[in-house]
Amino acid sequence: MPNRSFAGGPSRLFASLSPLRLKRSVSAASAGRSSDTAACLVAALPAYQVALWPDGWVIGPGGGVAVRDTHAMAEARRWYVLADRAAGAPRMDRTMRLYGTFVPRPVVALAGQRFPSESVASVALQLVAGDWIAQRRQQLLAAPDEAIRARWLGWTGSRHTADPGTDAIAMCVMEVLADCLREGLIPTTGSDLRVRPDDGFGIRGYRCLITVDLDSSARVRFREVIQTALVPWNRAVVRDCAAHPLIKVEVRGRR
Protein backbone atom coordinates (compact mmCIF):
# COMPACT_ATOMS: atom_id res chain seq x y z
CA MET A 1 0.00 0.00 0.00
CA PRO A 2 1.84 3.13 -1.17
CA ASN A 3 2.38 5.96 1.30
CA ARG A 4 3.59 9.09 -0.47
CA SER A 5 4.51 12.59 0.66
CA PHE A 6 4.20 15.63 -1.59
CA ALA A 7 4.81 19.36 -1.43
CA GLY A 8 4.61 21.64 -4.44
CA GLY A 9 4.90 25.23 -5.58
CA PRO A 10 3.52 27.66 -8.21
CA SER A 11 3.98 27.71 -12.00
CA ARG A 12 2.59 27.03 -15.50
CA LEU A 13 -0.84 26.68 -17.08
CA PHE A 14 -3.04 23.87 -15.95
CA ALA A 15 -3.97 21.62 -18.88
CA SER A 16 -7.68 21.86 -19.63
CA LEU A 17 -9.69 18.88 -18.54
CA SER A 18 -10.91 16.57 -21.26
CA PRO A 19 -14.74 16.45 -21.41
CA LEU A 20 -16.44 13.20 -20.48
CA ARG A 21 -16.53 10.97 -23.55
CA LEU A 22 -20.19 10.06 -23.48
CA LYS A 23 -21.05 7.44 -26.06
CA ARG A 24 -22.72 8.14 -29.35
CA SER A 25 -25.73 5.87 -28.85
CA VAL A 26 -27.60 8.64 -26.98
CA SER A 27 -27.50 12.33 -27.93
CA ALA A 28 -27.02 15.14 -25.43
CA ALA A 29 -30.66 16.16 -25.71
CA SER A 30 -32.18 12.72 -25.25
CA ALA A 31 -32.98 13.13 -21.53
CA GLY A 32 -35.57 15.79 -22.36
CA ARG A 33 -37.21 14.00 -25.28
CA SER A 34 -40.51 12.18 -25.25
CA SER A 35 -41.00 8.57 -24.20
CA ASP A 36 -41.65 7.70 -27.83
CA THR A 37 -38.27 9.08 -28.83
CA ALA A 38 -36.59 7.29 -25.93
CA ALA A 39 -38.26 4.07 -27.00
CA CYS A 40 -36.97 4.56 -30.54
CA LEU A 41 -33.46 5.07 -29.21
CA VAL A 42 -33.63 1.91 -27.11
CA ALA A 43 -35.12 -0.10 -29.97
CA ALA A 44 -32.24 0.98 -32.22
CA LEU A 45 -29.45 0.12 -29.76
CA PRO A 46 -26.89 -2.37 -31.06
CA ALA A 47 -27.00 -5.76 -29.37
CA TYR A 48 -23.73 -5.31 -27.47
CA GLN A 49 -24.98 -2.12 -25.81
CA VAL A 50 -28.21 -3.80 -24.70
CA ALA A 51 -26.21 -6.66 -23.18
CA LEU A 52 -23.78 -4.29 -21.43
CA TRP A 53 -26.29 -1.57 -20.48
CA PRO A 54 -25.81 1.00 -19.06
CA ASP A 55 -22.02 1.45 -18.77
CA GLY A 56 -20.23 -1.74 -19.76
CA TRP A 57 -18.49 -0.62 -22.93
CA VAL A 58 -16.04 1.96 -24.22
CA ILE A 59 -15.72 2.86 -27.90
CA GLY A 60 -12.10 3.51 -28.81
CA PRO A 61 -10.81 6.12 -31.28
CA GLY A 62 -10.59 3.49 -34.02
CA GLY A 63 -14.14 2.23 -33.47
CA GLY A 64 -13.15 -0.79 -31.39
CA VAL A 65 -15.19 -1.80 -28.36
CA ALA A 66 -13.73 -2.63 -24.94
CA VAL A 67 -15.97 -4.51 -22.51
CA ARG A 68 -15.97 -3.34 -18.90
CA ASP A 69 -17.79 -4.66 -15.87
CA THR A 70 -21.18 -3.26 -15.03
CA HIS A 71 -22.51 -3.50 -11.50
CA ALA A 72 -24.94 -6.19 -12.70
CA MET A 73 -22.07 -8.21 -14.20
CA ALA A 74 -20.07 -7.98 -10.98
CA GLU A 75 -23.11 -9.05 -8.95
CA ALA A 76 -23.73 -12.01 -11.26
CA ARG A 77 -20.08 -13.01 -10.99
CA ARG A 78 -20.44 -13.33 -7.22
CA TRP A 79 -23.43 -15.65 -7.67
CA TYR A 80 -21.49 -17.84 -10.09
CA VAL A 81 -18.48 -18.01 -7.78
CA LEU A 82 -20.81 -19.14 -4.99
CA ALA A 83 -22.31 -21.81 -7.22
CA ASP A 84 -18.88 -23.06 -8.29
CA ARG A 85 -17.64 -23.29 -4.71
CA ALA A 86 -20.57 -25.44 -3.59
CA ALA A 87 -19.92 -28.96 -4.85
CA GLY A 88 -22.98 -30.22 -6.68
CA ALA A 89 -24.82 -26.91 -6.27
CA PRO A 90 -27.84 -26.56 -8.56
CA ARG A 91 -27.74 -24.05 -11.39
CA MET A 92 -28.06 -20.51 -10.13
CA ASP A 93 -29.97 -19.13 -13.12
CA ARG A 94 -33.45 -19.46 -11.62
CA THR A 95 -32.43 -18.03 -8.25
CA MET A 96 -30.65 -15.13 -9.92
CA ARG A 97 -33.72 -14.35 -12.03
CA LEU A 98 -35.87 -14.29 -8.88
CA TYR A 99 -33.53 -11.72 -7.34
CA GLY A 100 -33.21 -9.75 -10.57
CA THR A 101 -29.47 -10.31 -10.81
CA PHE A 102 -29.28 -12.64 -13.81
CA VAL A 103 -26.60 -12.01 -16.43
CA PRO A 104 -25.51 -15.01 -18.54
CA ARG A 105 -22.12 -16.48 -17.70
CA PRO A 106 -20.76 -15.92 -21.22
CA VAL A 107 -21.55 -12.20 -20.98
CA VAL A 108 -19.87 -11.93 -17.57
CA ALA A 109 -16.83 -13.74 -18.98
CA LEU A 110 -16.39 -11.11 -21.70
CA ALA A 111 -15.23 -8.43 -19.21
CA GLY A 112 -11.86 -7.14 -20.37
CA GLN A 113 -12.31 -8.34 -23.95
CA ARG A 114 -11.83 -6.03 -26.92
CA PHE A 115 -13.57 -6.23 -30.28
CA PRO A 116 -12.37 -4.53 -33.47
CA SER A 117 -15.76 -2.92 -34.19
CA GLU A 118 -19.26 -2.45 -32.85
CA SER A 119 -20.67 -4.92 -35.36
CA VAL A 120 -18.23 -7.61 -34.29
CA ALA A 121 -19.08 -6.95 -30.62
CA SER A 122 -22.80 -7.27 -31.39
CA VAL A 123 -22.32 -10.51 -33.32
CA ALA A 124 -20.21 -11.99 -30.51
CA LEU A 125 -22.77 -11.16 -27.85
CA GLN A 126 -25.68 -12.36 -29.98
CA LEU A 127 -23.91 -15.70 -30.38
CA VAL A 128 -23.45 -16.24 -26.65
CA ALA A 129 -26.68 -14.66 -25.31
CA GLY A 130 -29.07 -13.83 -28.15
CA ASP A 131 -32.31 -14.81 -26.39
CA TRP A 132 -31.34 -12.98 -23.21
CA ILE A 133 -30.44 -9.83 -25.17
CA ALA A 134 -33.91 -9.85 -26.77
CA GLN A 135 -35.49 -10.15 -23.31
CA ARG A 136 -33.22 -7.42 -21.98
CA ARG A 137 -34.22 -5.07 -24.78
CA GLN A 138 -37.89 -5.62 -23.91
CA GLN A 139 -37.10 -4.77 -20.27
CA LEU A 140 -35.45 -1.51 -21.35
CA LEU A 141 -38.36 -0.71 -23.68
CA ALA A 142 -40.79 -1.11 -20.77
CA ALA A 143 -39.26 2.03 -19.21
CA PRO A 144 -37.21 3.73 -21.94
CA ASP A 145 -36.88 7.10 -20.21
CA GLU A 146 -35.41 5.47 -17.12
CA ALA A 147 -33.07 3.42 -19.30
CA ILE A 148 -31.74 6.52 -21.04
CA ARG A 149 -31.30 8.35 -17.73
CA ALA A 150 -29.38 5.39 -16.34
CA ARG A 151 -27.06 5.50 -19.35
CA TRP A 152 -26.25 9.13 -18.70
CA LEU A 153 -25.30 8.42 -15.11
CA GLY A 154 -22.36 6.27 -16.22
CA TRP A 155 -19.22 7.76 -17.72
CA THR A 156 -15.62 6.83 -18.39
CA GLY A 157 -12.61 9.12 -18.35
CA SER A 158 -10.78 9.06 -21.67
CA ARG A 159 -7.49 8.05 -20.01
CA HIS A 160 -8.87 5.34 -17.75
CA THR A 161 -7.51 1.82 -18.08
CA ALA A 162 -9.29 -1.31 -16.89
CA ASP A 163 -7.17 -1.84 -13.76
CA PRO A 164 -4.18 0.52 -13.63
CA GLY A 165 -2.98 -0.71 -10.23
CA THR A 166 -2.38 1.05 -6.93
CA ASP A 167 1.03 2.49 -7.87
CA ALA A 168 -0.28 3.94 -11.13
CA ILE A 169 -3.25 5.54 -9.36
CA ALA A 170 -0.91 7.03 -6.74
CA MET A 171 1.31 8.53 -9.45
CA CYS A 172 -1.74 9.90 -11.27
CA VAL A 173 -3.05 11.59 -8.11
CA MET A 174 0.42 12.99 -7.37
CA GLU A 175 0.62 14.53 -10.83
CA VAL A 176 -2.88 15.99 -10.46
CA LEU A 177 -1.88 17.49 -7.11
CA ALA A 178 1.21 19.03 -8.70
CA ASP A 179 -0.78 20.53 -11.58
CA CYS A 180 -3.44 21.95 -9.26
CA LEU A 181 -0.79 23.48 -7.03
CA ARG A 182 1.04 25.07 -9.94
CA GLU A 183 -2.18 26.61 -11.19
CA GLY A 184 -3.19 27.83 -7.73
CA LEU A 185 -6.35 25.72 -7.62
CA ILE A 186 -5.42 24.36 -4.19
CA PRO A 187 -3.40 26.03 -1.42
CA THR A 188 0.31 25.38 -1.14
CA THR A 189 0.59 22.83 1.61
CA GLY A 190 2.36 19.58 2.23
CA SER A 191 0.24 16.46 1.86
CA ASP A 192 0.49 12.74 2.46
CA LEU A 193 -1.17 10.32 0.09
CA ARG A 194 -2.26 6.74 0.65
CA VAL A 195 -4.02 4.66 -1.99
CA ARG A 196 -5.71 1.35 -1.39
CA PRO A 197 -7.85 -0.88 -3.61
CA ASP A 198 -11.57 -1.05 -2.94
CA ASP A 199 -13.35 -4.16 -4.25
CA GLY A 200 -16.47 -3.83 -2.14
CA PHE A 201 -18.91 -4.13 -5.05
CA GLY A 202 -16.98 -6.54 -7.24
CA ILE A 203 -15.45 -3.90 -9.52
CA ARG A 204 -11.92 -2.75 -8.71
CA GLY A 205 -11.88 0.81 -7.41
CA TYR A 206 -9.40 2.89 -5.43
CA ARG A 207 -9.69 5.02 -2.29
CA CYS A 208 -7.23 7.89 -2.11
CA LEU A 209 -6.66 9.33 1.35
CA ILE A 210 -4.92 12.72 1.33
CA THR A 211 -3.83 14.22 4.66
CA VAL A 212 -3.27 18.01 4.67
CA ASP A 213 -2.76 20.93 7.05
CA LEU A 214 -6.06 22.66 6.28
CA ASP A 215 -9.26 23.46 8.16
CA SER A 216 -12.49 21.59 7.41
CA SER A 217 -13.96 24.04 4.87
CA ALA A 218 -10.66 24.25 2.98
CA ARG A 219 -10.47 20.44 2.94
CA VAL A 220 -13.91 20.26 1.31
CA ARG A 221 -12.80 22.62 -1.47
CA PHE A 222 -9.50 20.72 -1.80
CA ARG A 223 -11.34 17.43 -2.30
CA GLU A 224 -13.74 18.89 -4.87
CA VAL A 225 -10.85 20.26 -6.94
CA ILE A 226 -8.90 16.99 -6.90
CA GLN A 227 -11.95 14.81 -7.62
CA THR A 228 -12.87 17.05 -10.57
CA ALA A 229 -9.31 17.13 -11.87
CA LEU A 230 -9.26 13.32 -11.85
CA VAL A 231 -12.26 13.07 -14.19
CA PRO A 232 -10.18 12.39 -17.34
CA TRP A 233 -8.63 9.36 -15.60
CA ASN A 234 -11.67 8.25 -13.64
CA ARG A 235 -14.70 6.11 -14.36
CA ALA A 236 -18.15 6.03 -12.79
CA VAL A 237 -20.40 2.96 -12.69
CA VAL A 238 -24.16 2.98 -12.17
CA ARG A 239 -25.31 1.36 -8.96
CA ASP A 240 -28.65 1.88 -7.21
CA CYS A 241 -29.61 4.62 -9.67
CA ALA A 242 -26.51 6.67 -8.86
CA ALA A 243 -23.07 7.21 -10.36
CA HIS A 244 -20.15 5.90 -8.29
CA PRO A 245 -16.63 7.01 -9.27
CA LEU A 246 -14.07 4.20 -9.06
CA ILE A 247 -11.33 6.60 -7.90
CA LYS A 248 -12.61 8.21 -4.71
CA VAL A 249 -10.81 10.97 -2.85
CA GLU A 250 -10.97 11.56 0.89
CA VAL A 251 -9.19 14.52 2.48
CA ARG A 252 -8.39 14.58 6.19
CA GLY A 253 -6.66 17.02 8.49
CA ARG A 254 -3.60 16.15 10.51
CA ARG A 255 -4.24 15.16 14.07
C-alpha positions as CSV (number, residue, x, y, z in Angstrom):
1,M,0.0,0.0,0.0
2,P,1.8,3.1,-1.2
3,N,2.4,6.0,1.3
4,R,3.6,9.1,-0.5
5,S,4.5,12.6,0.7
6,F,4.2,15.6,-1.6
7,A,4.8,19.4,-1.4
8,G,4.6,21.6,-4.4
9,G,4.9,25.2,-5.6
10,P,3.5,27.7,-8.2
11,S,4.0,27.7,-12.0
12,R,2.6,27.0,-15.5
13,L,-0.8,26.7,-17.1
14,F,-3.0,23.9,-15.9
15,A,-4.0,21.6,-18.9
16,S,-7.7,21.9,-19.6
17,L,-9.7,18.9,-18.5
18,S,-10.9,16.6,-21.3
19,P,-14.7,16.4,-21.4
20,L,-16.4,13.2,-20.5
21,R,-16.5,11.0,-23.6
22,L,-20.2,10.1,-23.5
23,K,-21.1,7.4,-26.1
24,R,-22.7,8.1,-29.4
25,S,-25.7,5.9,-28.8
26,V,-27.6,8.6,-27.0
27,S,-27.5,12.3,-27.9
28,A,-27.0,15.1,-25.4
29,A,-30.7,16.2,-25.7
30,S,-32.2,12.7,-25.2
31,A,-33.0,13.1,-21.5
32,G,-35.6,15.8,-22.4
33,R,-37.2,14.0,-25.3
34,S,-40.5,12.2,-25.2
35,S,-41.0,8.6,-24.2
36,D,-41.7,7.7,-27.8
37,T,-38.3,9.1,-28.8
38,A,-36.6,7.3,-25.9
39,A,-38.3,4.1,-27.0
40,C,-37.0,4.6,-30.5
41,L,-33.5,5.1,-29.2
42,V,-33.6,1.9,-27.1
43,A,-35.1,-0.1,-30.0
44,A,-32.2,1.0,-32.2
45,L,-29.5,0.1,-29.8
46,P,-26.9,-2.4,-31.1
47,A,-27.0,-5.8,-29.4
48,Y,-23.7,-5.3,-27.5
49,Q,-25.0,-2.1,-25.8
50,V,-28.2,-3.8,-24.7
51,A,-26.2,-6.7,-23.2
52,L,-23.8,-4.3,-21.4
53,W,-26.3,-1.6,-20.5
54,P,-25.8,1.0,-19.1
55,D,-22.0,1.5,-18.8
56,G,-20.2,-1.7,-19.8
57,W,-18.5,-0.6,-22.9
58,V,-16.0,2.0,-24.2
59,I,-15.7,2.9,-27.9
60,G,-12.1,3.5,-28.8
61,P,-10.8,6.1,-31.3
62,G,-10.6,3.5,-34.0
63,G,-14.1,2.2,-33.5
64,G,-13.2,-0.8,-31.4
65,V,-15.2,-1.8,-28.4
66,A,-13.7,-2.6,-24.9
67,V,-16.0,-4.5,-22.5
68,R,-16.0,-3.3,-18.9
69,D,-17.8,-4.7,-15.9
70,T,-21.2,-3.3,-15.0
71,H,-22.5,-3.5,-11.5
72,A,-24.9,-6.2,-12.7
73,M,-22.1,-8.2,-14.2
74,A,-20.1,-8.0,-11.0
75,E,-23.1,-9.0,-9.0
76,A,-23.7,-12.0,-11.3
77,R,-20.1,-13.0,-11.0
78,R,-20.4,-13.3,-7.2
79,W,-23.4,-15.7,-7.7
80,Y,-21.5,-17.8,-10.1
81,V,-18.5,-18.0,-7.8
82,L,-20.8,-19.1,-5.0
83,A,-22.3,-21.8,-7.2
84,D,-18.9,-23.1,-8.3
85,R,-17.6,-23.3,-4.7
86,A,-20.6,-25.4,-3.6
87,A,-19.9,-29.0,-4.9
88,G,-23.0,-30.2,-6.7
89,A,-24.8,-26.9,-6.3
90,P,-27.8,-26.6,-8.6
91,R,-27.7,-24.0,-11.4
92,M,-28.1,-20.5,-10.1
93,D,-30.0,-19.1,-13.1
94,R,-33.5,-19.5,-11.6
95,T,-32.4,-18.0,-8.3
96,M,-30.6,-15.1,-9.9
97,R,-33.7,-14.3,-12.0
98,L,-35.9,-14.3,-8.9
99,Y,-33.5,-11.7,-7.3
100,G,-33.2,-9.8,-10.6
101,T,-29.5,-10.3,-10.8
102,F,-29.3,-12.6,-13.8
103,V,-26.6,-12.0,-16.4
104,P,-25.5,-15.0,-18.5
105,R,-22.1,-16.5,-17.7
106,P,-20.8,-15.9,-21.2
107,V,-21.5,-12.2,-21.0
108,V,-19.9,-11.9,-17.6
109,A,-16.8,-13.7,-19.0
110,L,-16.4,-11.1,-21.7
111,A,-15.2,-8.4,-19.2
112,G,-11.9,-7.1,-20.4
113,Q,-12.3,-8.3,-23.9
114,R,-11.8,-6.0,-26.9
115,F,-13.6,-6.2,-30.3
116,P,-12.4,-4.5,-33.5
117,S,-15.8,-2.9,-34.2
118,E,-19.3,-2.4,-32.9
119,S,-20.7,-4.9,-35.4
120,V,-18.2,-7.6,-34.3
121,A,-19.1,-7.0,-30.6
122,S,-22.8,-7.3,-31.4
123,V,-22.3,-10.5,-33.3
124,A,-20.2,-12.0,-30.5
125,L,-22.8,-11.2,-27.8
126,Q,-25.7,-12.4,-30.0
127,L,-23.9,-15.7,-30.4
128,V,-23.4,-16.2,-26.6
129,A,-26.7,-14.7,-25.3
130,G,-29.1,-13.8,-28.1
131,D,-32.3,-14.8,-26.4
132,W,-31.3,-13.0,-23.2
133,I,-30.4,-9.8,-25.2
134,A,-33.9,-9.9,-26.8
135,Q,-35.5,-10.1,-23.3
136,R,-33.2,-7.4,-22.0
137,R,-34.2,-5.1,-24.8
138,Q,-37.9,-5.6,-23.9
139,Q,-37.1,-4.8,-20.3
140,L,-35.4,-1.5,-21.3
141,L,-38.4,-0.7,-23.7
142,A,-40.8,-1.1,-20.8
143,A,-39.3,2.0,-19.2
144,P,-37.2,3.7,-21.9
145,D,-36.9,7.1,-20.2
146,E,-35.4,5.5,-17.1
147,A,-33.1,3.4,-19.3
148,I,-31.7,6.5,-21.0
149,R,-31.3,8.4,-17.7
150,A,-29.4,5.4,-16.3
151,R,-27.1,5.5,-19.3
152,W,-26.3,9.1,-18.7
153,L,-25.3,8.4,-15.1
154,G,-22.4,6.3,-16.2
155,W,-19.2,7.8,-17.7
156,T,-15.6,6.8,-18.4
157,G,-12.6,9.1,-18.4
158,S,-10.8,9.1,-21.7
159,R,-7.5,8.1,-20.0
160,H,-8.9,5.3,-17.7
161,T,-7.5,1.8,-18.1
162,A,-9.3,-1.3,-16.9
163,D,-7.2,-1.8,-13.8
164,P,-4.2,0.5,-13.6
165,G,-3.0,-0.7,-10.2
166,T,-2.4,1.0,-6.9
167,D,1.0,2.5,-7.9
168,A,-0.3,3.9,-11.1
169,I,-3.2,5.5,-9.4
170,A,-0.9,7.0,-6.7
171,M,1.3,8.5,-9.4
172,C,-1.7,9.9,-11.3
173,V,-3.0,11.6,-8.1
174,M,0.4,13.0,-7.4
175,E,0.6,14.5,-10.8
176,V,-2.9,16.0,-10.5
177,L,-1.9,17.5,-7.1
178,A,1.2,19.0,-8.7
179,D,-0.8,20.5,-11.6
180,C,-3.4,22.0,-9.3
181,L,-0.8,23.5,-7.0
182,R,1.0,25.1,-9.9
183,E,-2.2,26.6,-11.2
184,G,-3.2,27.8,-7.7
185,L,-6.4,25.7,-7.6
186,I,-5.4,24.4,-4.2
187,P,-3.4,26.0,-1.4
188,T,0.3,25.4,-1.1
189,T,0.6,22.8,1.6
190,G,2.4,19.6,2.2
191,S,0.2,16.5,1.9
192,D,0.5,12.7,2.5
193,L,-1.2,10.3,0.1
194,R,-2.3,6.7,0.7
195,V,-4.0,4.7,-2.0
196,R,-5.7,1.3,-1.4
197,P,-7.9,-0.9,-3.6
198,D,-11.6,-1.0,-2.9
199,D,-13.3,-4.2,-4.2
200,G,-16.5,-3.8,-2.1
201,F,-18.9,-4.1,-5.1
202,G,-17.0,-6.5,-7.2
203,I,-15.5,-3.9,-9.5
204,R,-11.9,-2.7,-8.7
205,G,-11.9,0.8,-7.4
206,Y,-9.4,2.9,-5.4
207,R,-9.7,5.0,-2.3
208,C,-7.2,7.9,-2.1
209,L,-6.7,9.3,1.4
210,I,-4.9,12.7,1.3
211,T,-3.8,14.2,4.7
212,V,-3.3,18.0,4.7
213,D,-2.8,20.9,7.1
214,L,-6.1,22.7,6.3
215,D,-9.3,23.5,8.2
216,S,-12.5,21.6,7.4
217,S,-14.0,24.0,4.9
218,A,-10.7,24.2,3.0
219,R,-10.5,20.4,2.9
220,V,-13.9,20.3,1.3
221,R,-12.8,22.6,-1.5
222,F,-9.5,20.7,-1.8
223,R,-11.3,17.4,-2.3
224,E,-13.7,18.9,-4.9
225,V,-10.9,20.3,-6.9
226,I,-8.9,17.0,-6.9
227,Q,-12.0,14.8,-7.6
228,T,-12.9,17.1,-10.6
229,A,-9.3,17.1,-11.9
230,L,-9.3,13.3,-11.8
231,V,-12.3,13.1,-14.2
232,P,-10.2,12.4,-17.3
233,W,-8.6,9.4,-15.6
234,N,-11.7,8.3,-13.6
235,R,-14.7,6.1,-14.4
236,A,-18.2,6.0,-12.8
237,V,-20.4,3.0,-12.7
238,V,-24.2,3.0,-12.2
239,R,-25.3,1.4,-9.0
240,D,-28.6,1.9,-7.2
241,C,-29.6,4.6,-9.7
242,A,-26.5,6.7,-8.9
243,A,-23.1,7.2,-10.4
244,H,-20.2,5.9,-8.3
245,P,-16.6,7.0,-9.3
246,L,-14.1,4.2,-9.1
247,I,-11.3,6.6,-7.9
248,K,-12.6,8.2,-4.7
249,V,-10.8,11.0,-2.8
250,E,-11.0,11.6,0.9
251,V,-9.2,14.5,2.5
252,R,-8.4,14.6,6.2
253,G,-6.7,17.0,8.5
254,R,-3.6,16.1,10.5
255,R,-4.2,15.2,14.1
